[in-house]
Amino acid sequence: MGAFTVRRDKSQWLWTLMTMVPDWINASLLDLARQQIGASGASPLLDQVRLERLEEGTCLQTLHVGSFDDEGGVMGQLHAHAANAGLRLTGRHHEVYLSDIRRSAPDKLRTILRQPVTGT
């Protein structure tokens, strides 16, 4: 956790980019898309694209306003709140980006930070 919350050592981060897709998108359609995209040129990460359902259960969440680089302290506070409330972290946190980084100043970026927990 310290690589994210304190040191901000991005070389140590393990992350997944996720986007919502309609329920009617299935493995067959994903395979078809891979074939069509692969035939059109170089797509070095195409084989890593997968369908996955995110079911995280109970979460703590907060809205962070500011630069992505300032999220570590906020996540640290969220983790401390969990510990003080007798909750245990049960998975990786995730972020929901509400702002368009092409149109928003870094200090105005809005991000929902979510941490799955269990307990009490």
Buried (B, 14 or more C-beta within 10 A) or exposed (E): EEBBBEEBEEEEEEEEEEEEEEEEEEEEEBEEEBEEEEEEEEEEEEEEEEEEEEEBEEBBEBEBEBEBEBBBEBBBEBBEBBEEEEBEBBBEBBBEEEBEEEEEEEEEBEBBBBBBBEEE
